[in-house]
Amino acid sequence: MNLSIKISRLSNFLFFIQKTDNTSVKLDLKKYFSNNDMELLYYEKNDNKIWEQIKKTIGKQNQEEFKKNISPLEFIFAKHWNKEEKILFSWKKYFQDNKGPLQQIIFDIEKLSGIKNFKLSQVPIYLISDPSLSDREIHAWFSWTPEKSFMVVEIPHRLKPTLDYCFPISILAHEFFHLMIRENKALFSKIDRIASDNKELIKKLSNNMPPRLFVEELLVSSFIPEGYLSEKYFNNQICKDQSRPKSLLSWRKLAAFKLRDLAKIYIDRRQCIDNQYLKNLMEVIKQK
């Protein structure tokens, strides 16, 4: 089983021009990036498909205008790409070399999600060099529709993989977990229902994140990367910080700490997440 890892120069170029300051070449591209869906259009099998998606969204005239307006940035991007392309290929090798541990984790997540034979190789993973990231950790997110799903891994520029560092594998597993939940409509509905039942409380705590997404983030993180699956496979210690959460990350860490023993039981028993687990998660939220 190989992961479907993609390194697209065009995807990286479009991401680059959105994330960098373009005032040096006197370009104003805000009109194009005001479309909330624009960033989802950068990822496809080939360049023609990407431009096709953009044209379908903003119209042929705007697409041609956009192409013309971004062409002066090619020479700036080329300097960035000459260095970052090699780094992205080293990340591709890192993820492929660690697909064994990832597959083991996926087996456990399949049981938790109540699905079988999830095809990792059918989910494209796009590697993107992010010139705006100042931290030293990768970021990842997923896009899902019934017809199409993919994952994007944003890597801070100049950040090279460390062979004995497994946190990036946990990040991939976390995003795959979200996708697997969407394959089990009954489980997805349970999460939506409990979030809806507690939406007023969650809105006060989630910093404007939609209640269902907030609950789902804490649920997934109670297993990985903050939770017991990271302890089981990578011997990572679960954070014991019990201070009042002030960010999504601190909420994720709190859920992982409070639900550690219960998460272990579900994993050891190969048990699907159910209403009882979600109720325990809500108790963690309510106590804070």
PEHUWO-V295208 format. One record per pair of residues at least 12 apart in sequence whose C-alpha atoms are under 6 Angstrom apart, sorted by the first residue. I is the first residue (numbers start at 1). J is the second residue. Records with the same first field share a line. If there is no record, write none. Layout:
I: J + J
//
This chain:
2: 121
3: 121
4: 121 + 124 + 125
5: 124 + 125 + 126
6: 125 + 126
7: 127
11: 42
12: 128
41: 53
91: 161
111: 270 + 272
112: 271 + 272 + 273
113: 181 + 272
114: 272
123: 150
124: 150
125: 151 + 152
126: 152
127: 153
128: 154
129: 154 + 155 + 156 + 157
130: 154 + 155 + 156 + 157
131: 157
133: 156
138: 154 + 155
139: 153 + 154
140: 152 + 153 + 154
170: 225
174: 224
192: 212
195: 211 + 212
199: 211
218: 252
221: 252
222: 255 + 256
226: 253 + 256
227: 256
228: 260
//
